[in-house]
Structure formats: structure tokens, C-alpha cells
Amino acid sequence: MLVLHSASIAFGHRTLFSGLDLHVSRGQLVGISGESGCGKTSLLRAVLGFVALTSGSAEVCGLPLDAEHVDAIRRQTAYVPQELQPLAEKGADLIRLTHQLEHNVPLQQTQPLASAMKSLGLKEDLLELAAAKLSGGQRQRLLLAAALSLQKPLLLFDEPSSALDEESTQRVGLALLCACHEQGRSALIVSHDPVLLAFCDKVITLH
């Protein structure tokens, strides 16, 4: 699902990482860890073509990562960045905005969404709750549920447990394992959280 060969990212004279070889197979959950500023988020954005590799090559969902194929790659990928805070009046708007960003299914197709919300410990009445009344953890889990419900083969999540307690983090880890091991999808997650990283099939540390 994702192959990086001798990948490097640098901005000006500052190299974030270099010579990275990474292979994420179908059905595999892979974690990326490392100190702040080592390029973890830039790596996820590079997989989507938003950040250019300085050197090396990448193949995503069986397609070369280049200008010709980047749109097709994005359509096969569900991405939740760490700082995503869409303006929303209700919880349902967080789902709708995520789906619209991905050019995807309308909110009415509720079965995958209902399953994702249940797995993350979310009640459906949160969809009608004013967004201002949602906690940071509830907003984060709603966005994760939206991404999971898209049924994309590749999941890219940046610090998906940053606003969560340990119980909710465990739910996220189990939901990701289900998506990968049972549904045959693949996930690459950036995290500092040892509880979440413990669910991963392997963890790559950037230096």
C-alpha cells in the first residue's frame, strides 16, 4: 500500500530525515514516532503530495507518487491532520465537512459511520449537539470516525490520540486494528503515545 525508498525531506539547509525506507503492507498498522521537528507530519503530507520529497521515491496504493497520479492517490486515502479544526455548528457538520473534503459519500449513508462511532465510544446524539459543546476529545473522535467511515484503503492519522484519555486511546487503537487486520486496510499513524503505538504492527522512529 505504501513504499518509500531512500526518501528524504529537507527545507533549505535543514534536513528533517534522509534515506528512509518504509513499507506498509495491506492490512498493516504502522506507527511513526520521533522527537518534535524530525519530519513526522511532513512525511504524511509527502505521501499525499503536499510536500515534495527532496530525494528518493514513493509508491502509494500501487501508484507512483507524482503529479500525474497524486489526485488518484488522495482519493484512496483518508487523512486526519493533527490541527484540523473545521468550523462547525453541530457534530454532524464535522462529519459532513470531512466527507466533502474527500469528495466522498453523503452523510445519509450512515452504516459505516454508525459502526465507526460505536467503535470509538461515541453516541449518535453527538451529531446533533452544538459543536461548541463538544469536548476536544469528542471532536477528535468524530473526525476519526468520519475518516474511518470513508472506507478508504489507506489511512493517514497525525497524533490521533492527542486529546484523548487512555480509555479512548485504547478504543482508537482497537478501531485501527479492526480496519487493518479485519477489513484489509492499511494505516500509517504519527504518535508520541506509547499506549497507541503498542497497537502497531511495527513502529518506525525518525531521527
C-alpha positions in Angstrom: 0.0 0.0 0.0 2.9 2.4 0.7 6.5 2.1 -0.3 9.2 4.7 0.3 12.7 4.1 -1.0 15.7 6.2 0.3 13.2 9.1 0.9 14.5 12.4 2.2 12.8 15.7 3.1 14.7 19.0 3.6 13.7 22.6 3.8 16.5 24.8 2.7 19.7 23.7 4.5 17.7 21.8 7.2 17.2 18.1 6.6 14.3 16.5 8.5 15.2 12.9 7.6 17.1 11.2 4.9 17.5 7.7 3.5 14.1 6.5 4.8 13.0 3.1 3.6 9.4 2.3 4.6 7.0 -0.5 3.6 3.4 -0.6 4.7 1.6 -3.8 3.5 -2.1 -4.3 3.1 -3.7 -5.0 6.5 -0.8 -3.5 8.4 -0.9 -0.8 11.1 2.4 1.2 11.2 3.4 3.9 13.7 5.8 6.8 13.2 7.5 8.2 16.2 10.3 10.6 17.0 11.1 13.9 18.5 9.3 17.1 17.5 10.7 18.6 14.3 12.0 15.3 12.9 9.6 15.4 10.0 6.8 13.1 11.0 3.9 15.3 9.8 5.9 16.3 6.7 6.2 12.5 5.9 2.4 12.1 6.0 2.0 15.2 3.8 4.6 13.9 1.4 2.6 10.7 1.0 -0.3 12.9 -0.2 1.9 15.0 -2.5 1.6 18.2 -0.4 5.3 18.2 0.5 7.8 17.2 -2.1 10.5 14.5 -1.4 13.9 16.1 -1.7 15.2 12.7 -2.8 14.1 9.1 -3.1 10.8 7.7 -4.5 7.4 6.7 -3.2 4.6 4.4 -4.4 1.2 4.8 -2.8 -1.8 2.4 -3.3 0.1 0.9 -6.3 0.7 4.2 -8.0 3.9 6.2 -8.3 3.8 9.4 -6.3 4.0 12.1 -9.0 1.9 14.9 -10.5 0.1 12.5 -12.8 -1.2 10.2 -10.1 -1.4 12.4 -7.0 -5.1 13.1 -7.3 -5.9 9.4 -7.6 -3.7 8.7 -4.6 -5.6 11.3 -2.5 -8.9 9.7 -3.4 -7.8 6.4 -2.0 -6.6 7.9 1.2 -8.3 9.2 4.4 -6.2 11.8 6.2 -6.8 13.5 9.5 -4.2 16.1 10.4 -3.4 17.0 14.0 -4.6 20.6 13.8 -7.8 20.2 11.8 -10.4 22.4 13.4 -13.2 22.9 10.8 -15.8 25.5 11.6 -19.0 23.6 12.5 -22.3 24.4 14.2 -23.1 20.8 15.1 -21.3 17.5 15.5 -22.8 16.3 12.2 -21.1 19.2 10.4 -17.7 17.7 11.4 -18.6 14.5 9.6 -20.1 16.3 6.6 -17.1 18.7 6.2 -14.7 15.7 6.3 -16.6 13.9 3.7 -16.8 16.9 1.4 -13.1 17.4 1.7 -12.5 13.9 0.5 -15.1 14.2 -2.4 -17.0 11.4 -0.8 -20.3 9.8 0.2 -23.0 11.9 1.7 -23.8 11.7 5.4 -27.1 9.8 4.7 -25.0 6.6 4.2 -24.9 6.0 7.9 -24.0 2.4 8.5 -20.2 2.7 8.2 -20.4 6.0 10.2 -22.5 4.4 12.9 -20.1 1.4 13.2 -17.1 3.8 13.4 -18.8 5.9 16.0 -19.7 2.9 18.1 -16.2 1.5 18.0 -14.9 4.9 19.3 -17.4 5.1 22.1 -19.4 7.9 20.6 -23.2 8.2 20.8 -25.1 9.3 17.8 -26.8 12.1 19.7 -23.4 13.9 19.5 -24.2 14.6 15.8 -27.0 17.0 16.9 -25.0 18.6 19.7 -23.7 22.1 19.2 -20.1 21.9 18.2 -19.1 24.4 20.8 -20.3 22.0 23.5 -18.2 19.1 22.2 -15.0 18.4 24.1 -11.7 18.3 22.3 -11.7 14.6 22.6 -15.2 14.2 21.2 -14.3 16.5 18.2 -11.2 14.4 17.6 -13.1 11.1 17.7 -15.8 12.4 15.5 -13.2 13.4 12.9 -11.6 10.0 13.2 -15.0 8.3 12.8 -15.6 10.3 9.7 -12.3 9.2 8.2 -12.9 5.5 9.1 -16.4 5.6 7.6 -15.0 6.6 4.2 -13.8 3.0 3.7 -10.6 4.2 2.1 -7.8 1.6 1.7 -5.1 3.8 3.2 -5.5 5.8 6.5 -3.1 8.6 7.5 -3.6 9.9 11.0 -1.4 12.6 12.7 -1.5 12.3 16.5 -5.0 10.7 16.6 -4.9 10.4 20.4 -3.5 13.8 21.3 -6.8 15.0 23.0 -7.8 11.6 24.4 -7.6 9.8 27.7 -6.2 6.3 27.9 -9.6 4.6 27.6 -10.5 6.5 24.4 -6.9 5.9 23.1 -7.5 2.2 23.5 -10.7 2.4 21.5 -8.8 4.2 18.7 -6.1 1.5 18.7 -8.7 -1.2 18.5 -10.7 0.5 15.8 -7.5 0.9 13.7 -6.6 -2.8 14.3 -10.1 -3.7 13.1 -9.7 -1.5 10.0 -6.4 -3.1 9.1 -6.5 -6.7 10.3 -10.2 -7.4 9.7 -11.1 -5.1 6.8 -7.7 -5.3 5.0 -7.0 -1.6 5.0 -3.6 -0.1 5.9 -2.8 2.7 8.3 0.2 5.0 8.9 -0.1 6.9 12.2 2.1 9.6 13.7 2.1 9.4 17.5 4.0 10.1 20.7 1.6 8.0 22.7 3.0 4.7 23.9 -0.5 3.3 24.5 -1.5 3.8 20.9 1.9 2.8 19.4 1.6 -0.5 21.3 -1.2 -1.5 18.9 1.0 -1.1 15.8 2.5 -4.0 13.9 5.7 -2.0 13.8 7.0 1.4 14.8 9.5 3.5 12.8 11.4 6.1 14.8 12.6 9.1 12.8 15.9 10.7 13.8 
